[in-house]
């Protein structure tokens, strides 16, 4: 019975690890899309709205909360720091991802 218990325990640990990395990859993918969205906003509008934004999204009935904060680092050159924070529940544990990216406004070349 101890052998069967050890096998079941290792199976459940493996299943929890698989679920965590599935959620982690989904959250990373979403964060990458959000960074792309903010960079695209910078290219189209020559600026990013520098305020905090937050929300919730669902992937396969799992709730992911997110928070973004955009900081203007260099006014003259249009350099922005993009902070993205994602968090979710994995069983009774709180999981989170924090990503930082930088965006630079491309200056038009004069002919």
Secondary structure, DSSP 4 states (H G I P E B T S, - for coil): -HHHHHHHHHHHHHHHHHHHHHHHHHHHHHHHHHHHHHHHHHHHHSS---S-EEEEEEETTEEEEEEEEEEEEETTTTEEEEEEEEEEEETTEEEEEEEEEEEEPPPPPP-
